[in-house]
Amino acid sequence: MSSVEEQQSQAFTKPTFSEAQACALVESVFGLKVSKIQPLPSYDDQNFHICISRAEDTTDGAAEYVLKVSNTESSKTPDLIEVQSHIILFLRAAGFPTASVCRTKADNLTSLVSVDSGSEIKSHLVRLMTYLPGRPIANIPVSPQLLYEIGRLAAKLDKTLEKFHHPKLSSLRQENFIWNLKNIPLLEKYLYALGQNRNREIVEQVIQLFKEKVMTKFHHFRECINHGDLNDHNILIESSKSALGDTVYQVSGILDFDDMSYGYYVFEVAITIMYMMIESKNPIQVGGHVLAGFESVIPLTPIERGVLFLLVCSRFCQSLVMAAYSCQLYPENKEYLMITAKTGWKHLQQMLDMGQGAVEKIWFDTARSYESGVSM
């Protein structure tokens, strides 16, 4: 299959439910009547923010939910989505600010619905989750202290998931999942989306370094379940006033568990560092604060620390290549897909220009400063 044919076949996997269809879905599957609906941005699924009509004799107002409609490819792995849903509930019970997953009228966490598109019948898994308050941390200037707390949150999440058990847990071992950091070499088949330019040369350079200096060390890393997408739009915060009148932020929600898979602790901190760099005015400084927070729960080994720089570069490459590829599939979704690209190429180039040693010195010196109680 040519790349063009592949694009055309995959372009139909993203759901295209109308608001009326989504409302009817909520009523038929979950037995709830929608009073208000609004589309939410998404990568390759479809999400709606909905309000539910309450009975007239209640005074608690409309309840808010998110309807998640999975693309046709993801909908072929119901075991995986079931495990992800149970993980969300497990983390919520453990005190994390995750959504609650609502049960269907048939008392399931998911439902497979079929839609006649005119030319074929397409099946989509649907879920309904409670709507979490707060705003994305992408919308605020992030302080070193908040970066530290986000690093700590990432580590606590992975640490807590050590205790999670489910009979279908092996579904998280997705061999060719493009968003798992193990699979950086798979980016090679998507490089055409970048064209022939300097950006492509940069990605090819990082892929080669990954093969030589990261893949050879996999057996030294400690395995765990990764959230895999703690980006600045998937972490919600709420503000309050301190006793001194300062604005204090705290995490109020963790979103999007759809990229969960088995990886390593060092993957989680690398992914978190990369996404926290995106909107930062001082991106190179970010890593040390996130690392300090993460290592307050899970200290990295020297070998894990030694690949952190390349893993952050690799995640930039994943995000930038797949955004360019997805923009060819879904040009109408370009604004959302290219969020990382606005600053990502610049940050990646800066890291490579400075070199691993210089960047690591900033990160590790900053992380060390927390041990002495004087953060940089």
Secondary structure, 3 states (H helix, E strand, C coil): CCHHHHHHHHCCCCCCCCHHHHHHHHHHHHCCCEEEEEEECCCCCEEEEEEECCCCCCCCCCEEEEEEECCCCHHHCHHHHHHHHHHHHHHHHCCCCCCCECCCCCCCCCEEEEEECCCCEEEEEEEEEECCCCEEHHHCCCCHHHHHHHHHHHHHHHHHHHHCCCCCHHHHCCCCCCCCHHHHHHHHHHHHHHCCCHHHHHHHHHHHHHHHHCHHHHHHCCEEEECCCCCCCCEEEEEEECCCCCEEEEEEEECCCCCCEEEEHHHHHHHHHHHHHCCCCCHHHHHHHHHHHHHCCCCCCHHHHHHHHHHHHHHHHHHHHHHHHHHHHCHHHHHHHCCCHHHHHHHHHHHHHHCHHHHHHHHHHHHHHHHCCCCC
